[in-house]
Every structure is written in structure tokens, then in C-alpha cells.
Amino acid sequence: MPRTKKVKHAGRFGAGYGTNVRRKFVAVESKQRKKQICIFCKKPGVKRKSAGIWKCNKCGKTFAGNAYHLK
Ligand SMILES: [Zn+2]
């Protein structure tokens, strides 16, 4: 059995980060992994380019949004 706590893939951060921080990160990251719905064409083709910058690969529009997920 691997000696990791129940923090899913955030276990890679190891010690030094509190469990709460890692739990939060897992929640944020799993949202991030889903494709976001484009506010222009309403299709789930939006990917995060960098913090707050999103690009839709369906209609090609780039727009600003929340740093980690839309809505
Ligand atoms: Zn779009």
C-alpha cells in the first residue's frame, strides 16, 4: 500500500501543505479538468490557457474568466 493520505492526486505535494489546502486544490483541479462551456457558442470546448485566460476551441474566442474555472 502506498503511504499517502486520502487527498487523491494532490498527494504529490507531500508534507508542508496542510490537508485542507490539498483538499481545496483537489476540488479546484477536478473542476479545471472538465471542459468548460463557452459563453459564446455554448459548447463544452473551453480550456484554460493560463490563470484567468480561457480559449474556446470550437469558436476560437479567447476571454477572461475566473482564474481556475468558469462560473
Ligand atoms: Zn465557443
N, CA, C, O and the ligand as a Tripos MOL2 file, in Angstrom:
@<TRIPOS>MOLECULE
protein
  285   283    72     0     0
PROTEIN
NO_CHARGES

@<TRIPOS>ATOM
      1 N           0.8500   -1.2200    0.0000 N.3       1 MET1
      2 CA          0.0000    0.0000    0.0000 C.3       1 MET1
      3 C           0.8780    1.2600    0.0000 C.2       1 MET1
      4 O           1.7870    1.3860    0.8210 O.2       1 MET1
      5 N           0.6120    2.1600   -0.8930 N.am      2 PRO2
      6 CA          1.3720    3.4320   -0.8800 C.3       2 PRO2
      7 C           1.0080    4.2490    0.3540 C.2       2 PRO2
      8 O          -0.1480    4.2900    0.7750 O.2       2 PRO2
      9 N           2.0000    4.8820    0.9090 N.am      3 ARG3
     10 CA          1.7550    5.6350    2.1360 C.3       3 ARG3
     11 C           1.3070    7.0570    1.8250 C.2       3 ARG3
     12 O           2.0400    8.0120    2.0840 O.2       3 ARG3
     13 N           0.1460    7.1970    1.2880 N.am      4 THR4
     14 CA         -0.4010    8.5290    1.0030 C.3       4 THR4
     15 C          -1.6970    8.7030    1.7660 C.2       4 THR4
     16 O          -2.4120    7.7380    2.0340 O.2       4 THR4
     17 N          -1.9820    9.9140    2.1030 N.am      5 LYS5
     18 CA         -3.2390   10.2160    2.7850 C.3       5 LYS5
     19 C          -4.3500   10.3170    1.7540 C.2       5 LYS5
     20 O          -4.1020   10.3120    0.5480 O.2       5 LYS5
     21 N          -5.5510   10.4060    2.2350 N.am      6 LYS6
     22 CA         -6.6980   10.4630    1.3240 C.3       6 LYS6
     23 C          -6.8440   11.8500    0.7010 C.2       6 LYS6
     24 O          -7.7900   12.5790    0.9970 O.2       6 LYS6
     25 N          -5.9130   12.1960   -0.1470 N.am      7 VAL7
     26 CA         -6.0000   13.5070   -0.8090 C.3       7 VAL7
     27 C          -5.9400   13.3490   -2.3230 C.2       7 VAL7
     28 O          -5.6430   14.2990   -3.0470 O.2       7 VAL7
     29 N          -6.2260   12.1390   -2.7910 N.am      8 LYS8
     30 CA         -6.2170   11.8800   -4.2450 C.3       8 LYS8
     31 C          -4.8920   12.2830   -4.8730 C.2       8 LYS8
     32 O          -3.8380   12.0810   -4.2700 O.2       8 LYS8
     33 N          -4.9290   12.8400   -6.0560 N.am      9 HIS9
     34 CA         -3.7000   13.1460   -6.7850 C.3       9 HIS9
     35 C          -2.9210   14.3070   -6.1940 C.2       9 HIS9
     36 O          -1.7980   14.5710   -6.6230 O.2       9 HIS9
     37 N          -3.4950   15.0170   -5.2080 N.am     10 ALA10
     38 CA         -2.7490   16.1210   -4.6070 C.3      10 ALA10
     39 C          -1.6500   15.5950   -3.6870 C.2      10 ALA10
     40 O          -0.8760   16.3730   -3.1310 O.2      10 ALA10
     41 N          -1.5860   14.3060   -3.5310 N.am     11 GLY11
     42 CA         -0.5690   13.7080   -2.6820 C.3      11 GLY11
     43 C           0.8410   14.0540   -3.1290 C.2      11 GLY11
     44 O           1.7820   13.9730   -2.3400 O.2      11 GLY11
     45 N           0.9910   14.4360   -4.3820 N.am     12 ARG12
     46 CA          2.3240   14.7540   -4.8850 C.3      12 ARG12
     47 C           2.9330   15.9820   -4.2230 C.2      12 ARG12
     48 O           4.1360   16.2120   -4.3450 O.2      12 ARG12
     49 N           2.1300   16.7680   -3.5310 N.am     13 PHE13
     50 CA          2.6830   17.9460   -2.8730 C.3      13 PHE13
     51 C           3.4310   17.5780   -1.5980 C.2      13 PHE13
     52 O           4.2450   18.3500   -1.0930 O.2      13 PHE13
     53 N           3.1430   16.4020   -1.0970 N.am     14 GLY14
     54 CA          3.8330   15.9430    0.0850 C.3      14 GLY14
     55 C           3.5400   16.7950    1.3020 C.2      14 GLY14
     56 O           2.5700   17.5540    1.3290 O.2      14 GLY14
     57 N           4.3860   16.6630    2.3060 N.am     15 ALA15
     58 CA          4.1840   17.4200    3.5260 C.3      15 ALA15
     59 C           4.5250   18.8830    3.2970 C.2      15 ALA15
     60 O           5.1900   19.2230    2.3190 O.2      15 ALA15
     61 N           4.0830   19.7270    4.1710 N.am     16 GLY16
     62 CA          4.3750   21.1560    4.0220 C.3      16 GLY16
     63 C           3.1360   21.9200    3.6200 C.2      16 GLY16
     64 O           3.0110   23.1170    3.8800 O.2      16 GLY16
     65 N           2.2250   21.2160    2.9850 N.am     17 TYR17
     66 CA          0.9460   21.8200    2.6850 C.3      17 TYR17
     67 C          -0.0690   21.1760    3.6080 C.2      17 TYR17
     68 O          -0.0560   19.9590    3.7920 O.2      17 TYR17
     69 N          -0.9210   21.9520    4.1730 N.am     18 GLY18
     70 CA         -1.9280   21.4090    5.0800 C.3      18 GLY18
     71 C          -2.9100   20.5360    4.3210 C.2      18 GLY18
     72 O          -3.0880   20.6840    3.1120 O.2      18 GLY18
     73 N          -3.5380   19.6330    5.0370 N.am     19 THR19
     74 CA         -4.5190   18.7570    4.4030 C.3      19 THR19
     75 C          -5.6550   19.5690    3.7960 C.2      19 THR19
     76 O          -6.1540   19.2400    2.7200 O.2      19 THR19
     77 N          -6.0580   20.6160    4.4790 N.am     20 ASN20
     78 CA         -7.1490   21.4350    3.9650 C.3      20 ASN20
     79 C          -6.7780   22.0730    2.6410 C.2      20 ASN20
     80 O          -7.5870   22.1140    1.7140 O.2      20 ASN20
     81 N          -5.5550   22.5680    2.5520 N.am     21 VAL21
     82 CA         -5.0940   23.1880    1.3160 C.3      21 VAL21
     83 C          -5.1420   22.1810    0.1850 C.2      21 VAL21
     84 O          -5.5800   22.4880   -0.9240 O.2      21 VAL21
     85 N          -4.6800   20.9610    0.4840 N.am     22 ARG22
     86 CA         -4.6550   19.9340   -0.5600 C.3      22 ARG22
     87 C          -6.0620   19.5230   -0.9590 C.2      22 ARG22
     88 O          -6.3380   19.2880   -2.1350 O.2      22 ARG22
     89 N          -6.9500   19.4360    0.0240 N.am     23 ARG23
     90 CA         -8.3370   19.0990   -0.3030 C.3      23 ARG23
     91 C          -8.9360   20.1410   -1.2280 C.2      23 ARG23
     92 O          -9.6130   19.8140   -2.2030 O.2      23 ARG23
     93 N          -8.6760   21.4110   -0.9040 N.am     24 LYS24
     94 CA         -9.1840   22.5140   -1.7250 C.3      24 LYS24
     95 C          -8.6210   22.4050   -3.1360 C.2      24 LYS24
     96 O          -9.3320   22.6000   -4.1220 O.2      24 LYS24
     97 N          -7.3530   22.0950   -3.2100 N.am     25 PHE25
     98 CA         -6.7100   22.0110   -4.5090 C.3      25 PHE25
     99 C          -7.3430   20.9090   -5.3450 C.2      25 PHE25
    100 O          -7.5550   21.0830   -6.5450 O.2      25 PHE25
    101 N          -7.6400   19.7950   -4.7300 N.am     26 VAL26
    102 CA         -8.2810   18.6990   -5.4530 C.3      26 VAL26
    103 C          -9.6220   19.1440   -5.9970 C.2      26 VAL26
    104 O          -9.9640   18.8350   -7.1390 O.2      26 VAL26
    105 N         -10.3780   19.8610   -5.1990 N.am     27 ALA27
    106 CA        -11.6880   20.3390   -5.6400 C.3      27 ALA27
    107 C         -11.5390   21.2750   -6.8280 C.2      27 ALA27
    108 O         -12.2700   21.1590   -7.8120 O.2      27 ALA27
    109 N         -10.5980   22.1960   -6.7370 N.am     28 VAL28
    110 CA        -10.3840   23.1630   -7.8100 C.3      28 VAL28
    111 C          -9.8910   22.4640   -9.0620 C.2      28 VAL28
    112 O         -10.3650   22.7330  -10.1660 O.2      28 VAL28
    113 N          -8.9420   21.5700   -8.8830 N.am     29 GLU29
    114 CA         -8.3480   20.9460  -10.0540 C.3      29 GLU29
    115 C          -9.3210   20.0200  -10.7800 C.2      29 GLU29
    116 O          -9.3010   19.9420  -12.0080 O.2      29 GLU29
    117 N         -10.1540   19.3320  -10.0460 N.am     30 SER30
    118 CA        -11.0920   18.4500  -10.7290 C.3      30 SER30
    119 C         -12.1070   19.2600  -11.5270 C.2      30 SER30
    120 O         -12.5900   18.8050  -12.5630 O.2      30 SER30
    121 N         -12.4310   20.4590  -11.0490 N.am     31 LYS31
    122 CA        -13.3060   21.3460  -11.8230 C.3      31 LYS31
    123 C         -12.5910   21.7670  -13.0960 C.2      31 LYS31
    124 O         -13.1750   21.8170  -14.1790 O.2      31 LYS31
    125 N         -11.3190   22.0650  -12.9340 N.am     32 GLN32
    126 CA        -10.4930   22.5340  -14.0370 C.3      32 GLN32
    127 C         -10.3700   21.4920  -15.1450 C.2      32 GLN32
    128 O         -10.2930   21.8370  -16.3240 O.2      32 GLN32
    129 N         -10.3530   20.2330  -14.7640 N.am     33 ARG33
    130 CA        -10.1520   19.1780  -15.7440 C.3      33 ARG33
    131 C         -11.3290   19.0270  -16.6820 C.2      33 ARG33
    132 O         -11.1660   18.6160  -17.8300 O.2      33 ARG33
    133 N         -12.5100   19.3550  -16.2000 N.am     34 LYS34
    134 CA        -13.6860   19.2880  -17.0600 C.3      34 LYS34
    135 C         -13.6070   20.3830  -18.1020 C.2      34 LYS34
    136 O         -13.0550   21.4560  -17.8580 O.2      34 LYS34
    137 N         -14.1590   20.1020  -19.2520 N.am     35 LYS35
    138 CA        -14.2160   21.1640  -20.2450 C.3      35 LYS35
    139 C         -15.3160   22.1270  -19.8540 C.2      35 LYS35
    140 O         -16.4090   21.7330  -19.4460 O.2      35 LYS35
    141 N         -14.9960   23.3860  -19.9910 N.am     36 GLN36
    142 CA        -15.9460   24.4070  -19.5980 C.3      36 GLN36
    143 C         -16.8330   24.7960  -20.7820 C.2      36 GLN36
    144 O         -16.4330   24.6860  -21.9410 O.2      36 GLN36
    145 N         -18.0250   25.2460  -20.4690 N.am     37 ILE37
    146 CA        -18.9590   25.6600  -21.5120 C.3      37 ILE37
    147 C         -18.5930   27.0620  -21.9930 C.2      37 ILE37
    148 O         -18.4180   27.9830  -21.1950 O.2      37 ILE37
    149 N         -18.4820   27.2020  -23.3020 N.am     38 CYS38
    150 CA        -18.1560   28.5040  -23.8820 C.3      38 CYS38
    151 C         -19.3430   29.4420  -23.7270 C.2      38 CYS38
    152 O         -20.4900   29.0610  -23.9640 O.2      38 CYS38
    153 N         -19.0510   30.6740  -23.3240 N.am     39 ILE39
    154 CA        -20.1330   31.6420  -23.1400 C.3      39 ILE39
    155 C         -20.6050   32.2000  -24.4770 C.2      39 ILE39
    156 O         -21.6490   32.8500  -24.5400 O.2      39 ILE39
    157 N         -19.8600   31.9590  -25.5330 N.am     40 PHE40
    158 CA        -20.2450   32.4770  -26.8510 C.3      40 PHE40
    159 C         -21.0310   31.4500  -27.6610 C.2      40 PHE40
    160 O         -22.1110   31.7550  -28.1660 O.2      40 PHE40
    161 N         -20.4950   30.2320  -27.7880 N.am     41 CYS41
    162 CA        -21.1690   29.2350  -28.6170 C.3      41 CYS41
    163 C         -21.8520   28.1530  -27.7870 C.2      41 CYS41
    164 O         -22.4940   27.2620  -28.3430 O.2      41 CYS41
    165 N         -21.7220   28.2200  -26.4580 N.am     42 LYS42
    166 CA        -22.3870   27.2870  -25.5320 C.3      42 LYS42
    167 C         -21.9300   25.8390  -25.6870 C.2      42 LYS42
    168 O         -22.6310   24.9190  -25.2660 O.2      42 LYS42
    169 N         -20.7770   25.6350  -26.2800 N.am     43 LYS43
    170 CA        -20.2740   24.2760  -26.4350 C.3      43 LYS43
    171 C         -19.1690   24.0190  -25.4040 C.2      43 LYS43
    172 O         -18.4490   24.9430  -25.0260 O.2      43 LYS43
    173 N         -19.0350   22.7860  -24.9540 N.am     44 PRO44
    174 CA        -18.0060   22.4910  -23.9520 C.3      44 PRO44
    175 C         -16.6230   22.3290  -24.5710 C.2      44 PRO44
    176 O         -16.0750   21.2270  -24.5980 O.2      44 PRO44
    177 N         -16.0740   23.4020  -25.0580 N.am     45 GLY45
    178 CA        -14.7620   23.3090  -25.7070 C.3      45 GLY45
    179 C         -13.7580   24.2810  -25.1500 C.2      45 GLY45
    180 O         -12.7320   24.5490  -25.7750 O.2      45 GLY45
    181 N         -14.0450   24.8180  -23.9660 N.am     46 VAL46
    182 CA        -13.1780   25.8620  -23.4230 C.3      46 VAL46
    183 C         -12.0950   25.2740  -22.5410 C.2      46 VAL46
    184 O         -12.3650   24.4740  -21.6450 O.2      46 VAL46
    185 N         -10.8890   25.6780  -22.8040 N.am     47 LYS47
    186 CA         -9.7630   25.2270  -21.9900 C.3      47 LYS47
    187 C          -9.0780   26.4390  -21.3780 C.2      47 LYS47
    188 O          -9.0770   27.5300  -21.9470 O.2      47 LYS47
    189 N          -8.4960   26.2220  -20.2030 N.am     48 ARG48
    190 CA         -7.7840   27.3040  -19.5350 C.3      48 ARG48
    191 C          -6.3870   27.4390  -20.1490 C.2      48 ARG48
    192 O          -5.6190   26.4770  -20.1880 O.2      48 ARG48
    193 N          -6.0750   28.6300  -20.6180 N.am     49 LYS49
    194 CA         -4.7460   28.8660  -21.1830 C.3      49 LYS49
    195 C          -3.7590   29.2130  -20.0740 C.2      49 LYS49
    196 O          -2.6710   28.6420  -19.9960 O.2      49 LYS49
    197 N          -4.1440   30.1400  -19.2300 N.am     50 SER50
    198 CA         -3.3670   30.4960  -18.0500 C.3      50 SER50
    199 C          -4.3720   31.0630  -17.0620 C.2      50 SER50
    200 O          -5.5630   31.1340  -17.3630 O.2      50 SER50
    201 N          -3.9100   31.4650  -15.8930 N.am     51 ALA51
    202 CA         -4.8420   31.9130  -14.8550 C.3      51 ALA51
    203 C          -5.7400   33.0260  -15.3890 C.2      51 ALA51
    204 O          -5.2670   34.1150  -15.7130 O.2      51 ALA51
    205 N          -7.0230   32.7450  -15.4760 N.am     52 GLY52
    206 CA         -7.9790   33.7660  -15.8840 C.3      52 GLY52
    207 C          -8.1560   33.9060  -17.3860 C.2      52 GLY52
    208 O          -9.0280   34.6490  -17.8360 O.2      52 GLY52
    209 N          -7.3450   33.2070  -18.1690 N.am     53 ILE53
    210 CA         -7.4710   33.2990  -19.6200 C.3      53 ILE53
    211 C          -7.9970   31.9740  -20.1710 C.2      53 ILE53
    212 O          -7.4070   30.9190  -19.9350 O.2      53 ILE53
    213 N          -9.0920   32.0330  -20.8920 N.am     54 TRP54
    214 CA         -9.7480   30.8460  -21.4080 C.3      54 TRP54
    215 C          -9.8590   30.9250  -22.9190 C.2      54 TRP54
    216 O         -10.0550   32.0020  -23.4820 O.2      54 TRP54
    217 N          -9.7330   29.7900  -23.5660 N.am     55 LYS55
    218 CA         -9.8770   29.7860  -25.0150 C.3      55 LYS55
    219 C         -10.8240   28.6640  -25.4270 C.2      55 LYS55
    220 O         -10.7190   27.5290  -24.9630 O.2      55 LYS55
    221 N         -11.7480   29.0200  -26.3100 N.am     56 CYS56
    222 CA        -12.6920   28.0430  -26.8280 C.3      56 CYS56
    223 C         -12.1250   27.4680  -28.1190 C.2      56 CYS56
    224 O         -11.7730   28.2120  -29.0340 O.2      56 CYS56
    225 N         -12.0370   26.1320  -28.1900 N.am     57 ASN57
    226 CA        -11.5090   25.5570  -29.4240 C.3      57 ASN57
    227 C         -12.6070   25.2550  -30.4380 C.2      57 ASN57
    228 O         -12.3440   24.6930  -31.5010 O.2      57 ASN57
    229 N         -13.8320   25.6300  -30.1050 N.am     58 LYS58
    230 CA        -14.9260   25.4690  -31.0670 C.3      58 LYS58
    231 C         -15.0820   26.7380  -31.9040 C.2      58 LYS58
    232 O         -15.1410   26.6770  -33.1320 O.2      58 LYS58
    233 N         -15.1490   27.8860  -31.2290 N.am     59 CYS59
    234 CA        -15.3360   29.1380  -31.9630 C.3      59 CYS59
    235 C         -14.0680   29.9840  -31.9590 C.2      59 CYS59
    236 O         -14.0190   31.0260  -32.6130 O.2      59 CYS59
    237 N         -13.0420   29.5470  -31.2280 N.am     60 GLY60
    238 CA        -11.7490   30.2260  -31.2820 C.3      60 GLY60
    239 C         -11.6420   31.4850  -30.4520 C.2      60 GLY60
    240 O         -10.6200   32.1700  -30.5030 O.2      60 GLY60
    241 N         -12.6710   31.8070  -29.6900 N.am     61 LYS61
    242 CA        -12.6260   33.0360  -28.8980 C.3      61 LYS61
    243 C         -11.7950   32.8370  -27.6280 C.2      61 LYS61
    244 O         -11.8240   31.7830  -26.9920 O.2      61 LYS61
    245 N         -11.0600   33.8850  -27.2940 N.am     62 THR62
    246 CA        -10.3000   33.8950  -26.0450 C.3      62 THR62
    247 C         -10.9460   34.9280  -25.1410 C.2      62 THR62
    248 O         -11.2840   36.0250  -25.5850 O.2      62 THR62
    249 N         -11.1170   34.5860  -23.8930 N.am     63 PHE63
    250 CA        -11.7440   35.5390  -22.9920 C.3      63 PHE63
    251 C         -11.2350   35.3680  -21.5700 C.2      63 PHE63
    252 O         -10.6630   34.3400  -21.2090 O.2      63 PHE63
    253 N         -11.4580   36.4000  -20.7830 N.am     64 ALA64
    254 CA        -11.0320   36.3830  -19.3890 C.3      64 ALA64
    255 C         -12.1370   35.7730  -18.5450 C.2      64 ALA64
    256 O         -13.3220   35.9370  -18.8330 O.2      64 ALA64
    257 N         -11.7320   35.0730  -17.5090 N.am     65 GLY65
    258 CA        -12.7160   34.4790  -16.6280 C.3      65 GLY65
    259 C         -12.1130   34.2910  -15.2580 C.2      65 GLY65
    260 O         -11.0730   34.8620  -14.9320 O.2      65 GLY65
    261 N         -12.7720   33.4920  -14.4730 N.am     66 ASN66
    262 CA        -12.2440   33.1500  -13.1710 C.3      66 ASN66
    263 C         -10.8900   32.4510  -13.3600 C.2      66 ASN66
    264 O         -10.6570   31.8100  -14.3850 O.2      66 ASN66
    265 N         -10.0210   32.5770  -12.3870 N.am     67 ALA67
    266 CA         -8.6680   32.0390  -12.5290 C.3      67 ALA67
    267 C          -8.6540   30.5210  -12.7050 C.2      67 ALA67
    268 O          -7.8050   29.9990  -13.4270 O.2      67 ALA67
    269 N          -9.5700   29.8090  -12.0670 N.am     68 TYR68
    270 CA         -9.4800   28.3510  -12.0750 C.3      68 TYR68
    271 C         -10.6230   27.6290  -12.7770 C.2      68 TYR68
    272 O         -10.4590   26.4990  -13.2380 O.2      68 TYR68
    273 N         -11.7560   28.2680  -12.8560 N.am     69 HIS69
    274 CA        -12.8750   27.6390  -13.5610 C.3      69 HIS69
    275 C         -13.8570   28.7160  -13.9460 C.2      69 HIS69
    276 O         -13.8470   29.8060  -13.3740 O.2      69 HIS69
    277 N         -14.7030   28.4230  -14.9070 N.am     70 LEU70
    278 CA        -15.7120   29.3830  -15.2970 C.3      70 LEU70
    279 C         -16.9100   29.2230  -14.3900 C.2      70 LEU70
    280 O         -17.1970   28.1100  -13.9480 O.2      70 LEU70
    281 N         -17.6030   30.2780  -14.1050 N.am     71 LYS71
    282 CA        -18.7980   30.3270  -13.2370 C.3      71 LYS71
    283 C         -18.4480   30.0560  -11.7790 C.2      71 LYS71
    284 O         -19.3300   30.0610  -10.9210 O.2      71 LYS71
    285 ZN        -17.0110   28.9310  -28.2490 Zn       72 ZN72
@<TRIPOS>BOND
     1     1     2 1
     2     2     3 1
     3     3     4 2
     4     3     5 am
     5     5     6 1
     6     6     7 1
     7     7     8 2
     8     7     9 am
     9     9    10 1
    10    10    11 1
    11    11    12 2
    12    11    13 am
    13    13    14 1
    14    14    15 1
    15    15    16 2
    16    15    17 am
    17    17    18 1
    18    18    19 1
    19    19    20 2
    20    19    21 am
    21    21    22 1
    22    22    23 1
    23    23    24 2
    24    23    25 am
    25    25    26 1
    26    26    27 1
    27    27    28 2
    28    27    29 am
    29    29    30 1
    30    30    31 1
    31    31    32 2
    32    31    33 am
    33    33    34 1
    34    34    35 1
    35    35    36 2
    36    35    37 am
    37    37    38 1
    38    38    39 1
    39    39    40 2
    40    39    41 am
    41    41    42 1
    42    42    43 1
    43    43    44 2
    44    43    45 am
    45    45    46 1
    46    46    47 1
    47    47    48 2
    48    47    49 am
    49    49    50 1
    50    50    51 1
    51    51    52 2
    52    51    53 am
    53    53    54 1
    54    54    55 1
    55    55    56 2
    56    55    57 am
    57    57    58 1
    58    58    59 1
    59    59    60 2
    60    59    61 am
    61    61    62 1
    62    62    63 1
    63    63    64 2
    64    63    65 am
    65    65    66 1
    66    66    67 1
    67    67    68 2
    68    67    69 am
    69    69    70 1
    70    70    71 1
    71    71    72 2
    72    71    73 am
    73    73    74 1
    74    74    75 1
    75    75    76 2
    76    75    77 am
    77    77    78 1
    78    78    79 1
    79    79    80 2
    80    79    81 am
    81    81    82 1
    82    82    83 1
    83    83    84 2
    84    83    85 am
    85    85    86 1
    86    86    87 1
    87    87    88 2
    88    87    89 am
    89    89    90 1
    90    90    91 1
    91    91    92 2
    92    91    93 am
    93    93    94 1
    94    94    95 1
    95    95    96 2
    96    95    97 am
    97    97    98 1
    98    98    99 1
    99    99   100 2
   100    99   101 am
   101   101   102 1
   102   102   103 1
   103   103   104 2
   104   103   105 am
   105   105   106 1
   106   106   107 1
   107   107   108 2
   108   107   109 am
   109   109   110 1
   110   110   111 1
   111   111   112 2
   112   111   113 am
   113   113   114 1
   114   114   115 1
   115   115   116 2
   116   115   117 am
   117   117   118 1
   118   118   119 1
   119   119   120 2
   120   119   121 am
   121   121   122 1
   122   122   123 1
   123   123   124 2
   124   123   125 am
   125   125   126 1
   126   126   127 1
   127   127   128 2
   128   127   129 am
   129   129   130 1
   130   130   131 1
   131   131   132 2
   132   131   133 am
   133   133   134 1
   134   134   135 1
   135   135   136 2
   136   135   137 am
   137   137   138 1
   138   138   139 1
   139   139   140 2
   140   139   141 am
   141   141   142 1
   142   142   143 1
   143   143   144 2
   144   143   145 am
   145   145   146 1
   146   146   147 1
   147   147   148 2
   148   147   149 am
   149   149   150 1
   150   150   151 1
   151   151   152 2
   152   151   153 am
   153   153   154 1
   154   154   155 1
   155   155   156 2
   156   155   157 am
   157   157   158 1
   158   158   159 1
   159   159   160 2
   160   159   161 am
   161   161   162 1
   162   162   163 1
   163   163   164 2
   164   163   165 am
   165   165   166 1
   166   166   167 1
   167   167   168 2
   168   167   169 am
   169   169   170 1
   170   170   171 1
   171   171   172 2
   172   171   173 am
   173   173   174 1
   174   174   175 1
   175   175   176 2
   176   175   177 am
   177   177   178 1
   178   178   179 1
   179   179   180 2
   180   179   181 am
   181   181   182 1
   182   182   183 1
   183   183   184 2
   184   183   185 am
   185   185   186 1
   186   186   187 1
   187   187   188 2
   188   187   189 am
   189   189   190 1
   190   190   191 1
   191   191   192 2
   192   191   193 am
   193   193   194 1
   194   194   195 1
   195   195   196 2
   196   195   197 am
   197   197   198 1
   198   198   199 1
   199   199   200 2
   200   199   201 am
   201   201   202 1
   202   202   203 1
   203   203   204 2
   204   203   205 am
   205   205   206 1
   206   206   207 1
   207   207   208 2
   208   207   209 am
   209   209   210 1
   210   210   211 1
   211   211   212 2
   212   211   213 am
   213   213   214 1
   214   214   215 1
   215   215   216 2
   216   215   217 am
   217   217   218 1
   218   218   219 1
   219   219   220 2
   220   219   221 am
   221   221   222 1
   222   222   223 1
   223   223   224 2
   224   223   225 am
   225   225   226 1
   226   226   227 1
   227   227   228 2
   228   227   229 am
   229   229   230 1
   230   230   231 1
   231   231   232 2
   232   231   233 am
   233   233   234 1
   234   234   235 1
   235   235   236 2
   236   235   237 am
   237   237   238 1
   238   238   239 1
   239   239   240 2
   240   239   241 am
   241   241   242 1
   242   242   243 1
   243   243   244 2
   244   243   245 am
   245   245   246 1
   246   246   247 1
   247   247   248 2
   248   247   249 am
   249   249   250 1
   250   250   251 1
   251   251   252 2
   252   251   253 am
   253   253   254 1
   254   254   255 1
   255   255   256 2
   256   255   257 am
   257   257   258 1
   258   258   259 1
   259   259   260 2
   260   259   261 am
   261   261   262 1
   262   262   263 1
   263   263   264 2
   264   263   265 am
   265   265   266 1
   266   266   267 1
   267   267   268 2
   268   267   269 am
   269   269   270 1
   270   270   271 1
   271   271   272 2
   272   271   273 am
   273   273   274 1
   274   274   275 1
   275   275   276 2
   276   275   277 am
   277   277   278 1
   278   278   279 1
   279   279   280 2
   280   279   281 am
   281   281   282 1
   282   282   283 1
   283   283   284 2
@<TRIPOS>SUBSTRUCTURE
     1 MET1         2 RESIDUE 1 A MET
     2 PRO2         6 RESIDUE 1 A PRO
     3 ARG3        10 RESIDUE 1 A ARG
     4 THR4        14 RESIDUE 1 A THR
     5 LYS5        18 RESIDUE 1 A LYS
     6 LYS6        22 RESIDUE 1 A LYS
     7 VAL7        26 RESIDUE 1 A VAL
     8 LYS8        30 RESIDUE 1 A LYS
     9 HIS9        34 RESIDUE 1 A HIS
    10 ALA10       38 RESIDUE 1 A ALA
    11 GLY11       42 RESIDUE 1 A GLY
    12 ARG12       46 RESIDUE 1 A ARG
    13 PHE13       50 RESIDUE 1 A PHE
    14 GLY14       54 RESIDUE 1 A GLY
    15 ALA15       58 RESIDUE 1 A ALA
    16 GLY16       62 RESIDUE 1 A GLY
    17 TYR17       66 RESIDUE 1 A TYR
    18 GLY18       70 RESIDUE 1 A GLY
    19 THR19       74 RESIDUE 1 A THR
    20 ASN20       78 RESIDUE 1 A ASN
    21 VAL21       82 RESIDUE 1 A VAL
    22 ARG22       86 RESIDUE 1 A ARG
    23 ARG23       90 RESIDUE 1 A ARG
    24 LYS24       94 RESIDUE 1 A LYS
    25 PHE25       98 RESIDUE 1 A PHE
    26 VAL26      102 RESIDUE 1 A VAL
    27 ALA27      106 RESIDUE 1 A ALA
    28 VAL28      110 RESIDUE 1 A VAL
    29 GLU29      114 RESIDUE 1 A GLU
    30 SER30      118 RESIDUE 1 A SER
    31 LYS31      122 RESIDUE 1 A LYS
    32 GLN32      126 RESIDUE 1 A GLN
    33 ARG33      130 RESIDUE 1 A ARG
    34 LYS34      134 RESIDUE 1 A LYS
    35 LYS35      138 RESIDUE 1 A LYS
    36 GLN36      142 RESIDUE 1 A GLN
    37 ILE37      146 RESIDUE 1 A ILE
    38 CYS38      150 RESIDUE 1 A CYS
    39 ILE39      154 RESIDUE 1 A ILE
    40 PHE40      158 RESIDUE 1 A PHE
    41 CYS41      162 RESIDUE 1 A CYS
    42 LYS42      166 RESIDUE 1 A LYS
    43 LYS43      170 RESIDUE 1 A LYS
    44 PRO44      174 RESIDUE 1 A PRO
    45 GLY45      178 RESIDUE 1 A GLY
    46 VAL46      182 RESIDUE 1 A VAL
    47 LYS47      186 RESIDUE 1 A LYS
    48 ARG48      190 RESIDUE 1 A ARG
    49 LYS49      194 RESIDUE 1 A LYS
    50 SER50      198 RESIDUE 1 A SER
    51 ALA51      202 RESIDUE 1 A ALA
    52 GLY52      206 RESIDUE 1 A GLY
    53 ILE53      210 RESIDUE 1 A ILE
    54 TRP54      214 RESIDUE 1 A TRP
    55 LYS55      218 RESIDUE 1 A LYS
    56 CYS56      222 RESIDUE 1 A CYS
    57 ASN57      226 RESIDUE 1 A ASN
    58 LYS58      230 RESIDUE 1 A LYS
    59 CYS59      234 RESIDUE 1 A CYS
    60 GLY60      238 RESIDUE 1 A GLY
    61 LYS61      242 RESIDUE 1 A LYS
    62 THR62      246 RESIDUE 1 A THR
    63 PHE63      250 RESIDUE 1 A PHE
    64 ALA64      254 RESIDUE 1 A ALA
    65 GLY65      258 RESIDUE 1 A GLY
    66 ASN66      262 RESIDUE 1 A ASN
    67 ALA67      266 RESIDUE 1 A ALA
    68 TYR68      270 RESIDUE 1 A TYR
    69 HIS69      274 RESIDUE 1 A HIS
    70 LEU70      278 RESIDUE 1 A LEU
    71 LYS71      282 RESIDUE 1 A LYS
    72 ZN72       285 GROUP 0 **** ****
